[in-house]
Amino acid sequence: MTTPETGILPQHLLGIEGLTRDQISLFLDHAERYASFGARDAAFGRPLDGRTVINLFFENSTRTRTSFELAAKRLGADVINMEVGASSISKGETLIDTAVTLNAMHPEALVIRHADSGAVALLAQKVNCAVVNAGDGAHEHPTQALLDALTIRLRKGRLEGLTVAICGDVAHSRVARSNIHLLTTMGATVRAVGPRSLVPSGVRAMGAEIFHDMREGLRDVDIVMMLRVQTERMQGNFFPSAREYFRFFGLDREKLALARPDALIMHPGPMNRGVEIDSDVADDFERSVIRMQVEMGVAVRMAVLELLSNRTGREVVK
Ligand code: ASP
């Protein structure tokens, strides 16, 4: 498979904010080619043969790390997973020293997840390989938004003109932020739906409409994107109880009936069944594309790793 002209892309993928329609489309078009090949390695041509990709995860992750690992391996790269707990970070080395040390081993790309917003961008300034943000705090998770967009595009044939409701814990969600940037840039209408305590008014400035009544927010939408309630990022009480939350903001058949009859159900995972989503709708394979999202994750990460590799003119950091 030939690699398209990548001159319009930035050196790193730190977020969706600031990317143009053309840049987003380039990632999606290339990922779609990988998605159509399925898992048949021979068709990929191993464009990263002999290169190294390092996964540097400062925050727990199973699905995202595995997905990046599989993507890099399908491209033919060698993959190193940094066990951060066992690394020199715990011996007092600074974040920046860790990144500079890894950079000196000349990887093709560093895939970084960190609990603090902005930490990945900081590290990217200190290295000359490509850096891919695999999630930084509540800031951005760009490959998640790309895989969500690819899933929507494959099922609906377009992004432009669709209405997407992003529901639940918007305040703590990097998935929501990246999706709002991507979907508004691509011409979709985005609604942020959830309790006042979990939908910051700042999302309006990002182009989303705000709804605090889920029934209103879901009316006639094409896509219902549920978010996990991220209790690990909450200090104090943001809602009275999980039961109460489900009653007002959990997706069940009755609330789903307000969306368009062909509306798709999405969730980035991991799901809190019975809190933000009922199993009955999560497992409705006519409407729920949650498994397809996971599958598209590998295709998107292959495209991102390949397109950000082999770039000429990288500034050498001293
Ligand atoms: N897996 C996604 C993330 O890392 C969503 C979540 O954890 O709720 O942000």
Boltz pocket constraint, residues with backbone or C-beta under 6 A from the ligand:
constraints:
  - pocket:
      binder: B
      contacts: [[A, 134], [A, 135], [A, 137], [A, 141], [A, 174], [A, 175], [A, 227], [A, 228], [A, 230], [A, 268], [A, 269], [A, 270]]
      max_distance: 6.0
